[in-house]
C-alpha cells in the first residue's frame, strides 16, 4: 500500500461524524457505535471535503506540493 492522501488522527477526533456525512463518495465509514471513522482508501478521491469540515483538525492530508515544486524547478524533463 502506498502513501495515503487523507488520514484521521484517532486521538484528535471528537467523533462528530461530519466527515462521514460530507464525503461525496461515501469513503468514510464507522464500523461500530462510538468508534473513530475510518477511510476506505479504495473509494477516496482525495477531494478534501472531510479535511475542510473537520473542526478538530483530526483529518490531515499528504501534500506533495514541495516535491512537485522541486521537480518543476529542477533540470529533469
N, CA, C and O atoms as a Tripos MOL2 file, in Angstrom:
@<TRIPOS>MOLECULE
protein
  308   307    77     0     0
PROTEIN
NO_CHARGES

@<TRIPOS>ATOM
      1 N           0.8560   -1.1800    0.0000 N.3       1 UNK1
      2 CA          0.0000    0.0000    0.0000 C.3       1 UNK1
      3 C           0.8910    1.2280    0.0000 C.2       1 UNK1
      4 O           1.8440    1.3030    0.7760 O.2       1 UNK1
      5 N           0.5890    2.2050   -0.8720 N.am      2 UNK2
      6 CA          1.3850    3.4180   -0.9800 C.3       2 UNK2
      7 C           0.9500    4.4760    0.0090 C.2       2 UNK2
      8 O           0.1930    4.2160    0.9450 O.2       2 UNK2
      9 N           1.4460    5.6680   -0.2230 N.am      3 UNK3
     10 CA          1.1190    6.8110    0.6250 C.3       3 UNK3
     11 C          -0.3660    7.1490    0.4910 C.2       3 UNK3
     12 O          -0.8990    7.2200   -0.6160 O.2       3 UNK3
     13 N          -1.0140    7.3520    1.6110 N.am      4 UNK4
     14 CA         -2.4340    7.7060    1.6130 C.3       4 UNK4
     15 C          -2.5720    9.2240    1.6220 C.2       4 UNK4
     16 O          -1.7990    9.9160    2.2840 O.2       4 UNK4
     17 N          -3.5450    9.7360    0.8980 N.am      5 UNK5
     18 CA         -3.7500   11.1860    0.8250 C.3       5 UNK5
     19 C          -4.3450   11.7580    2.0940 C.2       5 UNK5
     20 O          -3.9510   12.8390    2.5320 O.2       5 UNK5
     21 N          -5.2960   11.0430    2.6920 N.am      6 UNK6
     22 CA         -6.0400   11.5320    3.8480 C.3       6 UNK6
     23 C          -5.8620   10.5760    5.0200 C.2       6 UNK6
     24 O          -5.9030    9.3590    4.8380 O.2       6 UNK6
     25 N          -5.6670   11.1100    6.2100 N.am      7 UNK7
     26 CA         -5.5390   10.3020    7.4270 C.3       7 UNK7
     27 C          -6.4090   10.9120    8.5240 C.2       7 UNK7
     28 O          -6.6020   12.1270    8.5710 O.2       7 UNK7
     29 N          -6.9340   10.0560    9.4070 N.am      8 UNK8
     30 CA         -7.7080   10.5280   10.5610 C.3       8 UNK8
     31 C          -6.9410   10.1970   11.8270 C.2       8 UNK8
     32 O          -6.6030    9.0390   12.0730 O.2       8 UNK8
     33 N          -6.6680   11.2140   12.6300 N.am      9 UNK9
     34 CA         -5.9830   11.0410   13.9070 C.3       9 UNK9
     35 C          -7.0230   10.6440   14.9560 C.2       9 UNK9
     36 O          -7.8740   11.4520   15.3280 O.2       9 UNK9
     37 N          -6.9510    9.4180   15.4200 N.am     10 UNK10
     38 CA         -7.9470    8.9050   16.3630 C.3      10 UNK10
     39 C          -7.9760    9.6750   17.6750 C.2      10 UNK10
     40 O          -9.0370    9.8190   18.2820 O.2      10 UNK10
     41 N          -6.8330   10.1700   18.1180 N.am     11 UNK11
     42 CA         -6.7840   10.9050   19.3890 C.3      11 UNK11
     43 C          -7.4280   12.2850   19.2820 C.2      11 UNK11
     44 O          -8.0140   12.7670   20.2510 O.2      11 UNK11
     45 N          -7.3290   12.9170   18.1290 N.am     12 UNK12
     46 CA         -7.8960   14.2590   17.9510 C.3      12 UNK12
     47 C          -9.3680   14.2330   17.5310 C.2      12 UNK12
     48 O         -10.0730   15.2310   17.6820 O.2      12 UNK12
     49 N          -9.8250   13.1170   17.0140 N.am     13 UNK13
     50 CA        -11.2020   13.0160   16.5140 C.3      13 UNK13
     51 C         -12.2060   13.0740   17.6640 C.2      13 UNK13
     52 O         -12.0720   12.3540   18.6530 O.2      13 UNK13
     53 N         -13.2150   13.9410   17.5230 N.am     14 UNK14
     54 CA        -14.2420   14.0290   18.5660 C.3      14 UNK14
     55 C         -15.4860   13.2150   18.2060 C.2      14 UNK14
     56 O         -16.4930   13.2590   18.9130 O.2      14 UNK14
     57 N         -15.4070   12.4760   17.1030 N.am     15 UNK15
     58 CA        -16.4630   11.5590   16.6650 C.3      15 UNK15
     59 C         -17.7980   12.2760   16.4080 C.2      15 UNK15
     60 O         -18.8600   11.8150   16.8250 O.2      15 UNK15
     61 N         -17.7120   13.4010   15.7210 N.am     16 UNK16
     62 CA        -18.9310   14.1300   15.3460 C.3      16 UNK16
     63 C         -19.5070   13.5840   14.0360 C.2      16 UNK16
     64 O         -20.6740   13.8150   13.7210 O.2      16 UNK16
     65 N         -18.6980   12.8760   13.2940 N.am     17 UNK17
     66 CA        -19.0770   12.2150   12.0350 C.3      17 UNK17
     67 C         -19.4620   13.1890   10.9310 C.2      17 UNK17
     68 O         -20.1460   12.8050    9.9820 O.2      17 UNK17
     69 N         -19.0350   14.4420   11.0400 N.am     18 UNK18
     70 CA        -19.2780   15.4060    9.9570 C.3      18 UNK18
     71 C         -18.5790   14.9520    8.6810 C.2      18 UNK18
     72 O         -19.0960   15.1470    7.5810 O.2      18 UNK18
     73 N         -17.4110   14.3490    8.8290 N.am     19 UNK19
     74 CA        -16.6640   13.8710    7.6690 C.3      19 UNK19
     75 C         -17.4150   12.7480    6.9520 C.2      19 UNK19
     76 O         -17.3960   12.6630    5.7240 O.2      19 UNK19
     77 N         -18.0690   11.8990    7.7240 N.am     20 UNK20
     78 CA        -18.8370   10.7960    7.1430 C.3      20 UNK20
     79 C         -19.9970   11.3600    6.3250 C.2      20 UNK20
     80 O         -20.2790   10.8870    5.2240 O.2      20 UNK20
     81 N         -20.6530   12.3570    6.8620 N.am     21 UNK21
     82 CA        -21.8270   12.9380    6.1890 C.3      21 UNK21
     83 C         -21.4560   13.7230    4.9360 C.2      21 UNK21
     84 O         -22.2270   13.7480    3.9770 O.2      21 UNK21
     85 N         -20.2810   14.3670    4.9260 N.am     22 UNK22
     86 CA        -19.9410   15.2330    3.7950 C.3      22 UNK22
     87 C         -19.2300   14.5100    2.6470 C.2      22 UNK22
     88 O         -19.1780   15.0350    1.5340 O.2      22 UNK22
     89 N         -18.6990   13.3540    2.8890 N.am     23 UNK23
     90 CA        -17.9420   12.6400    1.8450 C.3      23 UNK23
     91 C         -18.8390   12.3280    0.6460 C.2      23 UNK23
     92 O         -19.8300   11.6120    0.7870 O.2      23 UNK23
     93 N         -18.4960   12.8640   -0.5410 N.am     24 UNK24
     94 CA        -19.3570   12.6760   -1.7060 C.3      24 UNK24
     95 C         -19.3650   11.2550   -2.2640 C.2      24 UNK24
     96 O         -20.2850   10.8820   -2.9920 O.2      24 UNK24
     97 N         -18.3540   10.4660   -1.9320 N.am     25 UNK25
     98 CA        -18.2760    9.0950   -2.4600 C.3      25 UNK25
     99 C         -18.4210    8.0390   -1.3660 C.2      25 UNK25
    100 O         -18.1610    6.8580   -1.5990 O.2      25 UNK25
    101 N         -18.8340    8.4650   -0.1770 N.am     26 UNK26
    102 CA        -19.0500    7.5490    0.9600 C.3      26 UNK26
    103 C         -17.8040    6.7090    1.2520 C.2      26 UNK26
    104 O         -17.8820    5.4940    1.4350 O.2      26 UNK26
    105 N         -16.6500    7.3910    1.2910 N.am     27 UNK27
    106 CA        -15.3830    6.7100    1.5350 C.3      27 UNK27
    107 C         -14.9650    6.7350    2.9960 C.2      27 UNK27
    108 O         -13.8610    6.3020    3.3250 O.2      27 UNK27
    109 N         -15.8250    7.2340    3.8800 N.am     28 UNK28
    110 CA        -15.5140    7.2410    5.3070 C.3      28 UNK28
    111 C         -16.6130    6.4650    6.0150 C.2      28 UNK28
    112 O         -17.7950    6.7920    5.9090 O.2      28 UNK28
    113 N         -16.2060    5.4490    6.7260 N.am     29 UNK29
    114 CA        -17.1620    4.5410    7.3650 C.3      29 UNK29
    115 C         -16.9490    4.4850    8.8690 C.2      29 UNK29
    116 O         -15.8570    4.7590    9.3670 O.2      29 UNK29
    117 N         -18.0030    4.1270    9.5800 N.am     30 UNK30
    118 CA        -17.9470    3.8850   11.0180 C.3      30 UNK30
    119 C         -18.3770    2.4430   11.2160 C.2      30 UNK30
    120 O         -19.4810    2.0610   10.8280 O.2      30 UNK30
    121 N         -17.5090    1.6430   11.8180 N.am     31 UNK31
    122 CA        -17.7880    0.2160   11.9660 C.3      31 UNK31
    123 C         -18.7190   -0.1080   13.1210 C.2      31 UNK31
    124 O         -19.5840   -0.9760   13.0050 O.2      31 UNK31
    125 N         -18.5410    0.5880   14.2340 N.am     32 UNK32
    126 CA        -19.3590    0.2990   15.4110 C.3      32 UNK32
    127 C         -19.6860    1.5920   16.1370 C.2      32 UNK32
    128 O         -19.0260    2.6080   15.9180 O.2      32 UNK32
    129 N         -20.6650    1.5700   16.9700 N.am     33 UNK33
    130 CA        -21.0870    2.7610   17.6880 C.3      33 UNK33
    131 C         -19.9480    3.3420   18.5200 C.2      33 UNK33
    132 O         -19.3130    2.6350   19.3020 O.2      33 UNK33
    133 N         -19.7020    4.6200   18.3470 N.am     34 UNK34
    134 CA        -18.6870    5.3060   19.1320 C.3      34 UNK34
    135 C         -17.2750    5.1640   18.6250 C.2      34 UNK34
    136 O         -16.3480    5.6810   19.2490 O.2      34 UNK34
    137 N         -17.0780    4.4770   17.5070 N.am     35 UNK35
    138 CA        -15.7130    4.2890   17.0190 C.3      35 UNK35
    139 C         -15.2890    5.4590   16.1310 C.2      35 UNK35
    140 O         -16.1180    6.2110   15.6190 O.2      35 UNK35
    141 N         -13.9920    5.5860   15.9690 N.am     36 UNK36
    142 CA        -13.4400    6.6210   15.1050 C.3      36 UNK36
    143 C         -13.7270    6.2540   13.6560 C.2      36 UNK36
    144 O         -13.5780    5.0910   13.2800 O.2      36 UNK36
    145 N         -14.1300    7.2080   12.8400 N.am     37 UNK37
    146 CA        -14.3580    6.9190   11.4210 C.3      37 UNK37
    147 C         -13.0780    6.4170   10.7590 C.2      37 UNK37
    148 O         -11.9740    6.8000   11.1460 O.2      37 UNK37
    149 N         -13.2370    5.5740    9.7810 N.am     38 UNK38
    150 CA        -12.1090    5.0190    9.0280 C.3      38 UNK38
    151 C         -12.2970    5.3630    7.5570 C.2      38 UNK38
    152 O         -13.4180    5.3990    7.0500 O.2      38 UNK38
    153 N         -11.1920    5.6120    6.8930 N.am     39 UNK39
    154 CA        -11.2360    5.9370    5.4750 C.3      39 UNK39
    155 C         -11.1170    4.6610    4.6620 C.2      39 UNK39
    156 O         -10.2490    3.8270    4.9190 O.2      39 UNK39
    157 N         -11.9940    4.5140    3.6780 N.am     40 UNK40
    158 CA        -11.9290    3.4030    2.7320 C.3      40 UNK40
    159 C         -11.1000    3.9290    1.5580 C.2      40 UNK40
    160 O         -11.6280    4.5830    0.6590 O.2      40 UNK40
    161 N          -9.7970    3.6350    1.5760 N.am     41 UNK41
    162 CA         -8.8680    4.2450    0.6290 C.3      41 UNK41
    163 C          -9.1640    3.8860   -0.8210 C.2      41 UNK41
    164 O          -8.8560    4.6690   -1.7200 O.2      41 UNK41
    165 N          -9.7460    2.7340   -1.0670 N.am     42 UNK42
    166 CA        -10.0920    2.3500   -2.4350 C.3      42 UNK42
    167 C         -11.1860    3.2410   -3.0200 C.2      42 UNK42
    168 O         -11.3280    3.3310   -4.2390 O.2      42 UNK42
    169 N         -11.9510    3.8910   -2.1630 N.am     43 UNK43
    170 CA        -13.0480    4.7560   -2.6160 C.3      43 UNK43
    171 C         -12.6800    6.2390   -2.5790 C.2      43 UNK43
    172 O         -13.2660    7.0400   -3.3070 O.2      43 UNK43
    173 N         -11.7180    6.6070   -1.7390 N.am     44 UNK44
    174 CA        -11.3690    8.0180   -1.5380 C.3      44 UNK44
    175 C         -10.8430    8.6420   -2.8320 C.2      44 UNK44
    176 O          -9.9600    8.0880   -3.4870 O.2      44 UNK44
    177 N         -11.4010    9.8100   -3.1910 N.am     45 UNK45
    178 CA        -10.9570   10.5200   -4.3910 C.3      45 UNK45
    179 C         -10.0630   11.7120   -4.0400 C.2      45 UNK45
    180 O          -9.6340   12.4500   -4.9270 O.2      45 UNK45
    181 N          -9.7860   11.8980   -2.7590 N.am     46 UNK46
    182 CA         -8.8900   12.9640   -2.3230 C.3      46 UNK46
    183 C          -9.4240   14.3630   -2.5480 C.2      46 UNK46
    184 O          -8.6470   15.2840   -2.7990 O.2      46 UNK46
    185 N         -10.7330   14.5450   -2.4640 N.am     47 UNK47
    186 CA        -11.3430   15.8520   -2.7380 C.3      47 UNK47
    187 C         -11.1020   16.8660   -1.6240 C.2      47 UNK47
    188 O         -11.1330   18.0710   -1.8750 O.2      47 UNK47
    189 N         -10.8600   16.3980   -0.3950 N.am     48 UNK48
    190 CA        -10.5910   17.2940    0.7210 C.3      48 UNK48
    191 C         -11.8170   17.7870    1.4620 C.2      48 UNK48
    192 O         -11.6910   18.6070    2.3710 O.2      48 UNK48
    193 N         -12.9930   17.3160    1.1020 N.am     49 UNK49
    194 CA        -14.2160   17.7510    1.7940 C.3      49 UNK49
    195 C         -14.1500   17.4370    3.2800 C.2      49 UNK49
    196 O         -14.5370   18.2620    4.1080 O.2      49 UNK49
    197 N         -13.6700   16.2690    3.6180 N.am     50 UNK50
    198 CA        -13.5720   15.8760    5.0270 C.3      50 UNK50
    199 C         -12.5590   16.7460    5.7700 C.2      50 UNK50
    200 O         -12.7660   17.0970    6.9320 O.2      50 UNK50
    201 N         -11.4790   17.0860    5.1020 N.am     51 UNK51
    202 CA        -10.4420   17.9180    5.6990 C.3      51 UNK51
    203 C         -10.9900   19.3040    6.0480 C.2      51 UNK51
    204 O         -10.7160   19.8300    7.1270 O.2      51 UNK51
    205 N         -11.7520   19.8830    5.1460 N.am     52 UNK52
    206 CA        -12.2550   21.2320    5.3770 C.3      52 UNK52
    207 C         -13.3750   21.2780    6.4070 C.2      52 UNK52
    208 O         -13.5660   22.3120    7.0470 O.2      52 UNK52
    209 N         -14.1170   20.2010    6.5870 N.am     53 UNK53
    210 CA        -15.2470   20.1940    7.5310 C.3      53 UNK53
    211 C         -14.8000   19.8580    8.9570 C.2      53 UNK53
    212 O         -15.5400   20.1200    9.9060 O.2      53 UNK53
    213 N         -13.6220   19.2920    9.1230 N.am     54 UNK54
    214 CA        -13.1730   18.8140   10.4360 C.3      54 UNK54
    215 C         -12.7700   19.9750   11.3460 C.2      54 UNK54
    216 O         -11.7530   20.6300   11.1190 O.2      54 UNK54
    217 N         -13.5820   20.2180   12.3800 N.am     55 UNK55
    218 CA        -13.3200   21.3160   13.3210 C.3      55 UNK55
    219 C         -12.1230   21.0600   14.2280 C.2      55 UNK55
    220 O         -11.4620   22.0030   14.6640 O.2      55 UNK55
    221 N         -11.8420   19.8030   14.5120 N.am     56 UNK56
    222 CA        -10.7740   19.4850   15.4650 C.3      56 UNK56
    223 C          -9.4230   19.2600   14.7930 C.2      56 UNK56
    224 O          -8.4470   18.9260   15.4640 O.2      56 UNK56
    225 N          -9.3610   19.4370   13.5010 N.am     57 UNK57
    226 CA         -8.1470   19.2160   12.7090 C.3      57 UNK57
    227 C          -7.6300   17.7900   12.9170 C.2      57 UNK57
    228 O          -6.4220   17.5530   12.9320 O.2      57 UNK57
    229 N          -8.5410   16.8680   13.0730 N.am     58 UNK58
    230 CA         -8.1720   15.4580   13.2310 C.3      58 UNK58
    231 C          -7.8420   14.8240   11.8860 C.2      58 UNK58
    232 O          -7.2190   13.7640   11.8270 O.2      58 UNK58
    233 N          -8.2600   15.4730   10.8190 N.am     59 UNK59
    234 CA         -8.0010   14.9420    9.4840 C.3      59 UNK59
    235 C          -6.8540   15.7190    8.8690 C.2      59 UNK59
    236 O          -6.8650   16.9490    8.8280 O.2      59 UNK59
    237 N          -5.8780   14.9880    8.3990 N.am     60 UNK60
    238 CA         -4.7220   15.5970    7.7510 C.3      60 UNK60
    239 C          -4.6290   15.0510    6.3290 C.2      60 UNK60
    240 O          -5.2050   14.0140    6.0040 O.2      60 UNK60
    241 N          -3.9030   15.7620    5.5080 N.am     61 UNK61
    242 CA         -3.7130   15.3010    4.1420 C.3      61 UNK61
    243 C          -2.2370   15.3610    3.7920 C.2      61 UNK61
    244 O          -1.4790   16.1660    4.3330 O.2      61 UNK61
    245 N          -1.8530   14.4910    2.8760 N.am     62 UNK62
    246 CA         -0.4860   14.4730    2.3960 C.3      62 UNK62
    247 C          -0.3900   15.4320    1.2160 C.2      62 UNK62
    248 O          -1.0740   15.2600    0.2070 O.2      62 UNK62
    249 N           0.4390   16.4130    1.3460 N.am     63 UNK63
    250 CA          0.6410   17.3680    0.2680 C.3      63 UNK63
    251 C           1.9740   17.0910   -0.4070 C.2      63 UNK63
    252 O           3.0070   16.9980    0.2570 O.2      63 UNK63
    253 N           1.9500   16.9610   -1.7050 N.am     64 UNK64
    254 CA          3.1790   16.7360   -2.4650 C.3      64 UNK64
    255 C           3.6450   18.0310   -3.1410 C.2      64 UNK64
    256 O           4.4100   18.0040   -4.1040 O.2      64 UNK64
    257 N           3.1720   19.1500   -2.6210 N.am     65 UNK65
    258 CA          3.4990   20.4450   -3.2170 C.3      65 UNK65
    259 C           5.0070   20.6980   -3.2490 C.2      65 UNK65
    260 O           5.5330   21.1500   -4.2660 O.2      65 UNK65
    261 N           5.7010   20.4140   -2.1560 N.am     66 UNK66
    262 CA          7.1500   20.6490   -2.1120 C.3      66 UNK66
    263 C           7.8730   19.7930   -3.1420 C.2      66 UNK66
    264 O           8.7670   20.2720   -3.8400 O.2      66 UNK66
    265 N           7.4850   18.5230   -3.2330 N.am     67 UNK67
    266 CA          8.1140   17.6200   -4.2000 C.3      67 UNK67
    267 C           7.8300   18.0810   -5.6260 C.2      67 UNK67
    268 O           8.7180   18.0610   -6.4790 O.2      67 UNK67
    269 N           6.5870   18.4970   -5.8850 N.am     68 UNK68
    270 CA          6.2130   18.9640   -7.2220 C.3      68 UNK68
    271 C           6.9900   20.2200   -7.6060 C.2      68 UNK68
    272 O           7.4890   20.3300   -8.7260 O.2      68 UNK68
    273 N           7.0910   21.1590   -6.6780 N.am     69 UNK69
    274 CA          7.8310   22.3860   -6.9590 C.3      69 UNK69
    275 C           9.3100   22.0930   -7.1850 C.2      69 UNK69
    276 O           9.9430   22.7050   -8.0450 O.2      69 UNK69
    277 N           9.8550   21.1670   -6.4220 N.am     70 UNK70
    278 CA         11.2540   20.7720   -6.6030 C.3      70 UNK70
    279 C          11.4800   20.1770   -7.9880 C.2      70 UNK70
    280 O          12.4750   20.4910   -8.6410 O.2      70 UNK70
    281 N          10.5740   19.3290   -8.4390 N.am     71 UNK71
    282 CA         10.6930   18.7430   -9.7670 C.3      71 UNK71
    283 C          10.5520   19.8010  -10.8640 C.2      71 UNK71
    284 O          11.2910   19.7810  -11.8480 O.2      71 UNK71
    285 N           9.6140   20.7110  -10.6940 N.am     72 UNK72
    286 CA          9.4220   21.7610  -11.6960 C.3      72 UNK72
    287 C          10.6300   22.6950  -11.7960 C.2      72 UNK72
    288 O          10.9330   23.2130  -12.8710 O.2      72 UNK72
    289 N          11.3100   22.9020  -10.6820 N.am     73 UNK73
    290 CA         12.4600   23.7820  -10.6600 C.3      73 UNK73
    291 C          13.7660   23.0720  -11.0050 C.2      73 UNK73
    292 O          14.8150   23.7100  -11.0980 O.2      73 UNK73
    293 N          13.7040   21.7650  -11.1930 N.am     74 UNK74
    294 CA         14.9160   21.0020  -11.4960 C.3      74 UNK74
    295 C          15.1700   20.9740  -12.9980 C.2      74 UNK74
    296 O          14.3960   21.5220  -13.7830 O.2      74 UNK74
    297 N          16.2500   20.3360  -13.3790 N.am     75 UNK75
    298 CA         16.6070   20.2120  -14.7990 C.3      75 UNK75
    299 C          16.0190   18.9580  -15.4350 C.2      75 UNK75
    300 O          16.2730   18.6850  -16.6080 O.2      75 UNK75
    301 N          15.2390   18.1950  -14.6790 N.am     76 UNK76
    302 CA         14.6160   16.9780  -15.2330 C.3      76 UNK76
    303 C          13.5470   17.3550  -16.2460 C.2      76 UNK76
    304 O          12.8390   18.3510  -16.0940 O.2      76 UNK76
    305 N          13.4490   16.5210  -17.2970 N.am     77 UNK77
    306 CA         12.4080   16.7440  -18.3030 C.3      77 UNK77
    307 C          11.1190   16.1200  -17.8710 C.2      77 UNK77
    308 O          10.1220   16.2010  -18.5880 O.2      77 UNK77
@<TRIPOS>BOND
     1     1     2 1
     2     2     3 1
     3     3     4 2
     4     3     5 am
     5     5     6 1
     6     6     7 1
     7     7     8 2
     8     7     9 am
     9     9    10 1
    10    10    11 1
    11    11    12 2
    12    11    13 am
    13    13    14 1
    14    14    15 1
    15    15    16 2
    16    15    17 am
    17    17    18 1
    18    18    19 1
    19    19    20 2
    20    19    21 am
    21    21    22 1
    22    22    23 1
    23    23    24 2
    24    23    25 am
    25    25    26 1
    26    26    27 1
    27    27    28 2
    28    27    29 am
    29    29    30 1
    30    30    31 1
    31    31    32 2
    32    31    33 am
    33    33    34 1
    34    34    35 1
    35    35    36 2
    36    35    37 am
    37    37    38 1
    38    38    39 1
    39    39    40 2
    40    39    41 am
    41    41    42 1
    42    42    43 1
    43    43    44 2
    44    43    45 am
    45    45    46 1
    46    46    47 1
    47    47    48 2
    48    47    49 am
    49    49    50 1
    50    50    51 1
    51    51    52 2
    52    51    53 am
    53    53    54 1
    54    54    55 1
    55    55    56 2
    56    55    57 am
    57    57    58 1
    58    58    59 1
    59    59    60 2
    60    59    61 am
    61    61    62 1
    62    62    63 1
    63    63    64 2
    64    63    65 am
    65    65    66 1
    66    66    67 1
    67    67    68 2
    68    67    69 am
    69    69    70 1
    70    70    71 1
    71    71    72 2
    72    71    73 am
    73    73    74 1
    74    74    75 1
    75    75    76 2
    76    75    77 am
    77    77    78 1
    78    78    79 1
    79    79    80 2
    80    79    81 am
    81    81    82 1
    82    82    83 1
    83    83    84 2
    84    83    85 am
    85    85    86 1
    86    86    87 1
    87    87    88 2
    88    87    89 am
    89    89    90 1
    90    90    91 1
    91    91    92 2
    92    91    93 am
    93    93    94 1
    94    94    95 1
    95    95    96 2
    96    95    97 am
    97    97    98 1
    98    98    99 1
    99    99   100 2
   100    99   101 am
   101   101   102 1
   102   102   103 1
   103   103   104 2
   104   103   105 am
   105   105   106 1
   106   106   107 1
   107   107   108 2
   108   107   109 am
   109   109   110 1
   110   110   111 1
   111   111   112 2
   112   111   113 am
   113   113   114 1
   114   114   115 1
   115   115   116 2
   116   115   117 am
   117   117   118 1
   118   118   119 1
   119   119   120 2
   120   119   121 am
   121   121   122 1
   122   122   123 1
   123   123   124 2
   124   123   125 am
   125   125   126 1
   126   126   127 1
   127   127   128 2
   128   127   129 am
   129   129   130 1
   130   130   131 1
   131   131   132 2
   132   131   133 am
   133   133   134 1
   134   134   135 1
   135   135   136 2
   136   135   137 am
   137   137   138 1
   138   138   139 1
   139   139   140 2
   140   139   141 am
   141   141   142 1
   142   142   143 1
   143   143   144 2
   144   143   145 am
   145   145   146 1
   146   146   147 1
   147   147   148 2
   148   147   149 am
   149   149   150 1
   150   150   151 1
   151   151   152 2
   152   151   153 am
   153   153   154 1
   154   154   155 1
   155   155   156 2
   156   155   157 am
   157   157   158 1
   158   158   159 1
   159   159   160 2
   160   159   161 am
   161   161   162 1
   162   162   163 1
   163   163   164 2
   164   163   165 am
   165   165   166 1
   166   166   167 1
   167   167   168 2
   168   167   169 am
   169   169   170 1
   170   170   171 1
   171   171   172 2
   172   171   173 am
   173   173   174 1
   174   174   175 1
   175   175   176 2
   176   175   177 am
   177   177   178 1
   178   178   179 1
   179   179   180 2
   180   179   181 am
   181   181   182 1
   182   182   183 1
   183   183   184 2
   184   183   185 am
   185   185   186 1
   186   186   187 1
   187   187   188 2
   188   187   189 am
   189   189   190 1
   190   190   191 1
   191   191   192 2
   192   191   193 am
   193   193   194 1
   194   194   195 1
   195   195   196 2
   196   195   197 am
   197   197   198 1
   198   198   199 1
   199   199   200 2
   200   199   201 am
   201   201   202 1
   202   202   203 1
   203   203   204 2
   204   203   205 am
   205   205   206 1
   206   206   207 1
   207   207   208 2
   208   207   209 am
   209   209   210 1
   210   210   211 1
   211   211   212 2
   212   211   213 am
   213   213   214 1
   214   214   215 1
   215   215   216 2
   216   215   217 am
   217   217   218 1
   218   218   219 1
   219   219   220 2
   220   219   221 am
   221   221   222 1
   222   222   223 1
   223   223   224 2
   224   223   225 am
   225   225   226 1
   226   226   227 1
   227   227   228 2
   228   227   229 am
   229   229   230 1
   230   230   231 1
   231   231   232 2
   232   231   233 am
   233   233   234 1
   234   234   235 1
   235   235   236 2
   236   235   237 am
   237   237   238 1
   238   238   239 1
   239   239   240 2
   240   239   241 am
   241   241   242 1
   242   242   243 1
   243   243   244 2
   244   243   245 am
   245   245   246 1
   246   246   247 1
   247   247   248 2
   248   247   249 am
   249   249   250 1
   250   250   251 1
   251   251   252 2
   252   251   253 am
   253   253   254 1
   254   254   255 1
   255   255   256 2
   256   255   257 am
   257   257   258 1
   258   258   259 1
   259   259   260 2
   260   259   261 am
   261   261   262 1
   262   262   263 1
   263   263   264 2
   264   263   265 am
   265   265   266 1
   266   266   267 1
   267   267   268 2
   268   267   269 am
   269   269   270 1
   270   270   271 1
   271   271   272 2
   272   271   273 am
   273   273   274 1
   274   274   275 1
   275   275   276 2
   276   275   277 am
   277   277   278 1
   278   278   279 1
   279   279   280 2
   280   279   281 am
   281   281   282 1
   282   282   283 1
   283   283   284 2
   284   283   285 am
   285   285   286 1
   286   286   287 1
   287   287   288 2
   288   287   289 am
   289   289   290 1
   290   290   291 1
   291   291   292 2
   292   291   293 am
   293   293   294 1
   294   294   295 1
   295   295   296 2
   296   295   297 am
   297   297   298 1
   298   298   299 1
   299   299   300 2
   300   299   301 am
   301   301   302 1
   302   302   303 1
   303   303   304 2
   304   303   305 am
   305   305   306 1
   306   306   307 1
   307   307   308 2
@<TRIPOS>SUBSTRUCTURE
     1 UNK1         2 RESIDUE 1 A UNK
     2 UNK2         6 RESIDUE 1 A UNK
     3 UNK3        10 RESIDUE 1 A UNK
     4 UNK4        14 RESIDUE 1 A UNK
     5 UNK5        18 RESIDUE 1 A UNK
     6 UNK6        22 RESIDUE 1 A UNK
     7 UNK7        26 RESIDUE 1 A UNK
     8 UNK8        30 RESIDUE 1 A UNK
     9 UNK9        34 RESIDUE 1 A UNK
    10 UNK10       38 RESIDUE 1 A UNK
    11 UNK11       42 RESIDUE 1 A UNK
    12 UNK12       46 RESIDUE 1 A UNK
    13 UNK13       50 RESIDUE 1 A UNK
    14 UNK14       54 RESIDUE 1 A UNK
    15 UNK15       58 RESIDUE 1 A UNK
    16 UNK16       62 RESIDUE 1 A UNK
    17 UNK17       66 RESIDUE 1 A UNK
    18 UNK18       70 RESIDUE 1 A UNK
    19 UNK19       74 RESIDUE 1 A UNK
    20 UNK20       78 RESIDUE 1 A UNK
    21 UNK21       82 RESIDUE 1 A UNK
    22 UNK22       86 RESIDUE 1 A UNK
    23 UNK23       90 RESIDUE 1 A UNK
    24 UNK24       94 RESIDUE 1 A UNK
    25 UNK25       98 RESIDUE 1 A UNK
    26 UNK26      102 RESIDUE 1 A UNK
    27 UNK27      106 RESIDUE 1 A UNK
    28 UNK28      110 RESIDUE 1 A UNK
    29 UNK29      114 RESIDUE 1 A UNK
    30 UNK30      118 RESIDUE 1 A UNK
    31 UNK31      122 RESIDUE 1 A UNK
    32 UNK32      126 RESIDUE 1 A UNK
    33 UNK33      130 RESIDUE 1 A UNK
    34 UNK34      134 RESIDUE 1 A UNK
    35 UNK35      138 RESIDUE 1 A UNK
    36 UNK36      142 RESIDUE 1 A UNK
    37 UNK37      146 RESIDUE 1 A UNK
    38 UNK38      150 RESIDUE 1 A UNK
    39 UNK39      154 RESIDUE 1 A UNK
    40 UNK40      158 RESIDUE 1 A UNK
    41 UNK41      162 RESIDUE 1 A UNK
    42 UNK42      166 RESIDUE 1 A UNK
    43 UNK43      170 RESIDUE 1 A UNK
    44 UNK44      174 RESIDUE 1 A UNK
    45 UNK45      178 RESIDUE 1 A UNK
    46 UNK46      182 RESIDUE 1 A UNK
    47 UNK47      186 RESIDUE 1 A UNK
    48 UNK48      190 RESIDUE 1 A UNK
    49 UNK49      194 RESIDUE 1 A UNK
    50 UNK50      198 RESIDUE 1 A UNK
    51 UNK51      202 RESIDUE 1 A UNK
    52 UNK52      206 RESIDUE 1 A UNK
    53 UNK53      210 RESIDUE 1 A UNK
    54 UNK54      214 RESIDUE 1 A UNK
    55 UNK55      218 RESIDUE 1 A UNK
    56 UNK56      222 RESIDUE 1 A UNK
    57 UNK57      226 RESIDUE 1 A UNK
    58 UNK58      230 RESIDUE 1 A UNK
    59 UNK59      234 RESIDUE 1 A UNK
    60 UNK60      238 RESIDUE 1 A UNK
    61 UNK61      242 RESIDUE 1 A UNK
    62 UNK62      246 RESIDUE 1 A UNK
    63 UNK63      250 RESIDUE 1 A UNK
    64 UNK64      254 RESIDUE 1 A UNK
    65 UNK65      258 RESIDUE 1 A UNK
    66 UNK66      262 RESIDUE 1 A UNK
    67 UNK67      266 RESIDUE 1 A UNK
    68 UNK68      270 RESIDUE 1 A UNK
    69 UNK69      274 RESIDUE 1 A UNK
    70 UNK70      278 RESIDUE 1 A UNK
    71 UNK71      282 RESIDUE 1 A UNK
    72 UNK72      286 RESIDUE 1 A UNK
    73 UNK73      290 RESIDUE 1 A UNK
    74 UNK74      294 RESIDUE 1 A UNK
    75 UNK75      298 RESIDUE 1 A UNK
    76 UNK76      302 RESIDUE 1 A UNK
    77 UNK77      306 RESIDUE 1 A UNK
